[in-house]
Amino acid sequence: MGNYKIRLRDESAALKIKIEKLETFIVSKGFDELPNIEREDLKQQYEYMQKYNLVLTRRISRLT
């Protein structure tokens, strides 16, 4: 089970980095210059990534 927990933690850590990068981009000028449909998709992607990370965090907490 140890290897599984390590993989979950690694996946969560990598996802957190992606979430932080996307969050930084969303508040940037470059984001504002995108077409509206792209901005909406990126905001939705950000929300899904946060929800996915929440699920990973819950799964990890049950393993400890």
C-alpha positions in Angstrom: 0.0 0.0 0.0 3.0 2.3 0.5 3.7 2.6 -3.2 0.1 3.5 -3.9 0.2 6.3 -1.2 3.4 7.7 -2.6 1.9 7.8 -6.1 -1.2 9.6 -4.8 0.9 12.2 -3.0 3.1 12.7 -6.0 0.0 13.2 -8.2 -1.5 15.7 -5.7 1.8 17.6 -5.5 2.1 17.8 -9.3 -1.5 18.9 -9.6 -1.1 21.6 -7.0 1.8 23.1 -9.0 -0.5 23.1 -12.2 -3.3 24.7 -10.2 -1.0 27.4 -8.9 0.3 28.1 -12.4 -3.2 28.3 -13.9 -4.3 30.5 -11.0 -1.4 32.9 -11.7 -2.3 33.0 -15.4 -6.0 33.6 -14.7 -5.2 36.8 -12.9 -2.7 38.0 -15.6 -3.2 40.4 -18.5 -2.6 37.5 -20.9 -5.7 35.8 -19.7 -7.8 38.9 -20.3 -6.6 39.0 -23.9 -8.0 35.6 -24.6 -11.4 35.1 -26.3 -14.2 34.7 -23.9 -14.8 31.0 -24.7 -11.2 30.3 -23.8 -11.4 32.2 -20.6 -14.5 30.3 -19.6 -12.9 26.9 -20.4 -9.8 27.7 -18.4 -11.9 28.8 -15.4 -13.9 25.6 -15.6 -10.7 23.6 -15.9 -9.4 25.4 -12.8 -12.5 24.4 -10.9 -12.3 20.8 -12.0 -8.6 20.6 -11.1 -9.4 22.0 -7.6 -12.2 19.4 -7.1 -9.9 16.6 -8.3 -7.2 17.6 -5.9 -9.8 17.7 -3.1 -10.7 14.1 -3.9 -7.0 13.1 -4.0 -6.4 14.8 -0.6 -9.4 12.9 0.9 -8.1 9.6 -0.4 -4.6 10.3 0.9 -6.0 11.2 4.4 -7.7 7.8 4.6 -4.5 6.0 3.9 -2.5 7.6 6.8 
